[in-house]
Amino acid sequence: MNDWFAPDSAGGAAWRPTFVRDGVECETERAAGLLAGLIADLDADVVALQEAPSRAAELALFLDTHLAGRYRFLIGDSGGSQKLALLAKPEVGAELVGTADLVEPWLADVDGDGVVDEYRFTRDPLVCGLTLDGRPVTVVVAHLKSNFINRGEQMWRDPDRRIEFIRSALQNRRRIANEGMRVRQYLDARLDEDANSAIVVLGDFNDGPGRDLFEQQYLAHNVTDLLVGSSYRPETLFGHALVDVPAELRYSAVFDDFVTEEPQKRILLDHIVLSPAMASSAGVRKAPGSGRIEHDAWAARRTGDGVRRDERATDHRPATVVVET
């Protein structure tokens, strides 16, 4: 969304008429309209944005222009040009929760060189306290470190540089894993305070489903399984909302994988996991069978072949779940 808006100025937020993505000039109004249409079609009480604009004024302009009166918003202050944000309908109470114990730097070896250094989130998670029908629920919006490597395909296909690509890929995955572990430590602390807490963690974890080639051959773990919790404390294990989705539809993104030579590879990068209390039959809880990947709604807001950025509402298919009170 950030490239839809003119550079920061004292005059406040303003639209750019066009923007460039992947070398193609695209129409801002068309792209913004598709996203707003998808949000309106889903009509969710709460919407998490993984790549919101860099300034609150820009997100406000988008909502005022296309979804006037339908949502209030909370926006993070981390992430550079891609902020995390949460939209909530007026009847949903929503406020930011302090996250000092989550986002402060911690010690980790993310380079695999045996040296422990301070590390911090690429984008600080956005922690929101919601009130649904008078009941509290915490929503943690997370967009973990990207796996992207600049000129990665060229490096992979060059025998002399492939090892360089592998080392970068492993470093990225160690960073993602450390970010996932940090979120899990935060969740454990919250559950130690109140085992019946209703907590939802959602977002683009840049992981899954299962283990990719680098996780299988080098790291022997993925990230979502770390975040869900430890079998040594089964009472604290989070449940994955998207297990309700048939296996053949359990994907949120499609990419050509040049490492495994798989064209149009289907990947579940976006996740929703729920605290143990939300699997119960009382309090704030998941409606049985309600986890979904919104393939049809996403396809309905795609025009042409969807290749141009102004021909699709989002890059990833939305993931949703119904919560009851």
C-alpha positions in Angstrom: 0.0 0.0 0.0 2.8 2.4 0.8 3.6 3.1 -2.9 0.0 4.3 -3.4 0.8 7.6 -1.6 2.8 10.7 -2.4 6.0 11.3 -0.4 5.6 12.6 3.1 4.7 16.3 3.3 3.4 18.8 5.8 0.2 18.8 3.8 -0.8 15.4 5.0 -1.5 12.2 3.0 -2.2 12.3 -0.7 -2.7 9.7 -3.4 -0.3 9.0 -6.2 -2.2 8.6 -9.4 0.1 5.7 -10.5 2.8 3.5 -9.0 5.3 1.1 -10.4 5.5 -2.5 -9.3 7.8 -5.1 -11.0 8.6 -2.5 -13.7 4.9 -2.0 -14.6 3.1 1.3 -14.1 -0.2 0.6 -12.3 -3.2 2.7 -11.4 -3.5 3.5 -7.7 -7.3 4.0 -7.7 -7.9 0.6 -9.3 -5.5 -1.2 -6.9 -7.0 0.5 -3.8 -10.5 -0.2 -5.0 -9.8 -3.9 -5.3 -8.4 -4.1 -1.8 -11.3 -2.1 -0.3 -13.8 -4.3 -2.2 -12.2 -7.5 -0.8 -12.3 -6.1 2.7 -16.0 -5.1 2.2 -16.8 -8.5 0.8 -15.3 -10.4 3.8 -17.1 -8.0 6.2 -14.9 -9.1 9.1 -15.2 -7.4 12.5 -11.4 -7.4 12.7 -8.9 -7.2 9.8 -5.1 -7.5 10.2 -3.0 -5.8 7.5 0.5 -7.1 7.0 1.8 -4.3 4.8 -0.1 -1.2 5.7 1.2 2.3 4.7 4.1 3.9 6.5 1.9 6.6 8.1 -1.4 6.6 10.0 -2.6 9.5 7.8 -2.2 7.4 4.7 -4.2 4.5 6.2 -6.9 7.0 7.3 -7.1 8.4 3.8 -7.6 4.9 2.3 -10.3 4.1 4.8 -12.0 7.5 4.5 -12.0 7.2 0.7 -13.1 3.6 0.2 -14.6 2.3 3.5 -15.9 5.4 5.2 -17.2 4.8 8.7 -16.7 1.0 8.6 -13.5 0.6 10.5 -11.3 2.3 13.1 -7.6 1.3 13.1 -4.5 0.7 15.2 -1.1 1.0 13.5 2.4 0.0 14.6 5.4 2.2 14.6 7.9 -0.4 13.3 8.5 -1.8 9.9 9.7 1.2 7.8 7.5 1.5 4.7 5.4 -1.6 5.6 3.6 -1.2 8.9 1.4 -3.6 10.7 -2.2 -2.5 11.3 -5.4 -3.8 12.7 -8.9 -2.6 11.5 -11.8 -3.0 13.9 -15.5 -2.2 13.4 -16.8 0.5 15.7 -18.6 -1.9 18.0 -15.3 -3.8 18.8 -13.3 -2.2 21.6 -9.6 -2.0 20.5 -6.5 -0.6 22.0 -2.7 -1.1 21.7 -1.0 -3.1 24.4 2.4 -2.3 25.7 5.0 -4.7 24.3 8.3 -3.8 25.9 8.8 -7.3 27.2 8.3 -8.6 23.7 10.2 -6.2 21.4 13.3 -5.4 23.5 16.4 -6.9 21.9 17.4 -10.4 23.0 20.5 -12.5 22.7 20.6 -15.0 19.8 23.0 -16.6 17.3 21.2 -15.9 14.0 24.3 -16.4 11.8 25.2 -19.9 12.9 28.7 -18.9 13.8 28.5 -19.7 17.5 28.5 -16.0 18.5 25.6 -14.6 20.4 24.6 -11.0 19.6 21.7 -8.8 20.3 18.8 -9.3 17.8 15.4 -7.7 17.4 12.4 -8.1 15.3 12.5 -6.9 11.7 9.0 -5.6 12.3 7.8 -5.4 15.9 4.6 -7.4 16.4 1.4 -5.4 16.9 -0.3 -6.4 20.1 -3.9 -5.3 20.5 -6.4 -5.7 23.3 -9.9 -6.3 22.0 -13.3 -6.4 23.7 -15.9 -8.7 22.1 -19.3 -8.6 23.7 -17.6 -7.5 26.9 -15.0 -10.3 26.8 -11.3 -9.6 26.4 -9.2 -11.2 23.7 -5.6 -10.4 22.8 -4.6 -10.3 19.1 -0.9 -10.4 18.1 -0.3 -9.4 14.5 3.1 -10.7 13.3 4.9 -10.4 10.0 8.1 -12.3 10.5 11.4 -11.8 8.7 11.2 -12.3 4.9 13.0 -15.1 3.2 13.7 -12.9 0.2 17.3 -12.8 -1.2 18.1 -10.1 -3.7 19.2 -11.8 -7.0 18.6 -15.1 -5.3 17.7 -17.0 -8.5 20.9 -15.9 -10.2 23.0 -16.9 -7.2 21.3 -20.3 -7.0 21.9 -21.1 -10.6 25.5 -20.1 -10.5 27.6 -23.1 -9.2 30.2 -20.7 -7.8 27.7 -18.7 -5.8 25.1 -21.3 -4.8 26.8 -21.8 -1.4 26.5 -18.1 -0.8 22.7 -18.3 -1.5 22.4 -21.3 0.8 24.1 -19.4 3.7 21.9 -16.4 3.2 18.8 -18.6 3.1 19.8 -20.3 6.3 20.5 -17.0 8.0 17.1 -15.8 7.0 15.4 -18.9 8.4 17.4 -18.6 11.7 16.2 -15.1 12.0 12.6 -16.1 11.4 12.9 -18.9 13.9 14.3 -16.6 16.5 11.4 -14.2 16.0 8.9 -17.0 16.2 10.6 -18.3 19.4 10.5 -14.8 20.9 6.7 -14.5 20.3 6.3 -18.0 21.9 8.2 -16.9 25.0 5.8 -13.9 25.2 2.8 -16.2 24.9 4.1 -18.6 27.6 4.5 -15.6 29.9 0.9 -14.5 29.2 -0.4 -18.1 29.8 1.6 -18.3 33.0 -0.3 -15.2 34.2 -3.7 -16.5 33.1 -4.1 -20.0 31.6 -7.6 -19.1 30.3 -6.4 -16.1 28.3 -8.0 -15.8 24.8 -5.1 -15.0 22.5 -5.0 -15.0 18.7 -1.7 -14.9 16.8 -2.0 -14.2 13.1 -0.1 -12.9 10.2 2.5 -13.7 7.5 5.0 -16.0 9.3 6.9 -16.6 6.0 6.7 -20.3 6.9 4.8 -23.4 6.0 3.1 -25.6 5.5 5.6 -28.2 6.9 9.3 -27.8 6.3 10.9 -26.5 3.1 14.1 -27.9 1.6 16.4 -25.8 3.8 14.5 -26.7 6.9 14.6 -30.4 6.0 18.2 -30.6 5.0 19.9 -28.1 7.2 17.8 -26.9 10.2 15.4 -29.8 10.9 12.6 -27.5 12.1 10.2 -24.9 10.8 8.8 -21.8 12.5 5.1 -22.3 13.1 5.7 -25.5 15.1 8.0 -23.5 17.4 5.4 -20.8 17.8 2.6 -23.2 18.5 4.4 -24.5 21.6 6.1 -27.4 23.3 4.7 -30.9 23.7 6.3 -30.9 27.2 3.6 -28.4 28.2 0.6 -29.7 26.3 -1.8 -27.5 28.2 -0.2 -24.5 26.5 -0.2 -25.7 22.9 -2.0 -23.3 20.5 -4.3 -24.7 17.9 -4.1 -23.9 14.2 -7.3 -22.4 12.9 -6.6 -23.5 9.3 -6.7 -27.2 9.9 -10.3 -26.9 8.9 -9.3 -26.2 5.4 -9.0 -29.2 3.0 -5.3 -30.0 2.4 -5.5 -29.2 -1.3 -6.8 -25.7 -0.5 -4.5 -25.0 2.5 -2.3 -22.4 0.8 -2.3 -18.6 0.8 0.3 -17.8 -1.8 1.6 -19.2 -5.1 5.2 -18.8 -6.3 7.6 -20.3 -8.8 10.2 -22.1 -6.7 13.5 -22.0 -8.5 15.2 -24.1 -5.8 13.0 -27.2 -6.2 12.0 -26.3 -9.8 8.3 -26.2 -8.9 6.2 -23.8 -11.0 3.2 -22.3 -9.3 4.1 -23.8 -5.9 1.3 -23.5 -3.4 2.5 -22.3 0.0 0.7 -21.5 3.3 2.6 -18.4 4.5 -0.3 -16.9 6.5 -1.4 -18.4 9.7 -3.9 -18.0 12.6 -3.2 -19.8 15.8 -5.4 -19.8 18.9 -4.7 -20.2 22.6 -5.9 -23.4 24.3 -8.8 -21.7 26.0 -10.3 -20.8 22.6 -10.8 -24.5 21.9 -13.3 -24.8 24.9 -17.0 -24.5 24.8 -17.2 -21.3 26.9 -15.8 -17.8 26.8 -14.2 -16.4 23.6 -13.8 -19.4 21.4 -13.3 -20.6 17.9 -16.5 -21.5 16.1 -16.1 -25.2 15.0 -15.0 -25.7 11.5 -14.7 -22.0 10.8 -11.1 -21.6 9.7 -10.9 -20.6 6.0 -8.6 -19.5 3.2 -10.8 -17.1 1.2 -9.9 -18.3 -2.3 -13.3 -17.4 -3.8 -13.5 -13.9 -2.4 -9.9 -13.3 -3.4 -10.5 -14.5 -7.0 -13.7 -12.4 -7.2 -11.5 -9.3 -6.8 -9.0 -10.2 -9.5 -9.2 -8.7 -13.0 -7.5 -9.9 -16.2 -4.9 -12.5 -15.4 -4.0 -10.9 -12.1 -0.4 -10.4 -13.0 -0.3 -6.6 -12.7 -0.5 -5.3 -9.2 -3.6 -3.3 -10.0 -5.4 -6.5 -11.2 -5.5 -8.1 -7.8 -6.6 -7.0 -4.3 -3.7 -8.6 -2.5 -0.7 -10.8 -3.2 -1.8 -13.5 -0.6 -5.2 -15.0 -0.2 -6.8 -13.9 3.1 -7.1 -16.3 6.0 -10.1 -16.0 8.3 -11.7 -17.6 11.4 -15.0 -17.0 13.2 -14.8 -16.4 17.0 -17.8 -16.8 19.2 -18.5 -15.3 22.6 
